Amino acid sequence: MKCGLRADRVSMDRLYLFFKRWNLSGNDRLSFSDFAQAIAPVNPRLGYILKERRAHRGVPTLDEIFTPAVRSCFVAVLDLAIDTEVSMEVIRQKLAARKEFDIGKAFLTMLAAQRDGSDRDASPAGAYLPSGLAKFITFRDLEVLMKKHNHFDSLDHDDLELLISRFDKDGDGRISVNEFFEQVEPHSHRQYYKPEGEGG
C-alpha cells in the first residue's frame, strides 16, 4: 500500500491469487525473480532492456527509484496484475461450476496442431499421452486452434506468446499438462463467482 495502491485493492484474498500465480518456485515465497517476471514485458526486446538495467547499490528509497510518473505507471501495472488474477479466478470458478466442463478434455482440445498432423514433435519417450499426443501445448497448437475458431485474424504473434506465458510457469515456451490443470482449476476458497439464482 505504501507504493500507492488503495487499501481496498490489496485485500489478502486478492494478493493470495497474485502470489499463487507468481510463486514460480513453489517455495511459499515471492522472490525478486518471481516478482520481476510478473511485471516484466512479454516482448523479448523490451524485457531485455529492463533486465540489463543496473541495480541500485544499497537499499534505495522509493523517491530514489521512482519519479512520480514512473511510480504512477508501476502502481498501474501492479494493480492490473492483481486484477488479472482476480478475473482469471472468476473464469476458473465459472468453468468449475459447469457440470459439462472437463479439464482433461479441454487440454486435448488445445492440442489442435498435433491432432491434425501439422506439428509432430520429436520429444523423447514418456513425453506423450496414451493417445500419442504430446503432454504439452505448443505455440503451433494455439495458432491452429485460433484459426479453426476464427479468432486468429484478431491476434498477432505477441498475443499468442502472452497466452502461453499465462500458463507456462517453468518458462520452456510450452504448456504442460500440470501447468494447464494448475491454471484452470480454482485457486481460492473464496467465492468470486456466484451462479445465477444464488443470492448475495
Order of alpha helices (4+ residues) and beta strands (2+ residues): alpha-alpha-alpha-alpha-alpha-alpha-alpha-beta-alpha-alpha-beta-alpha
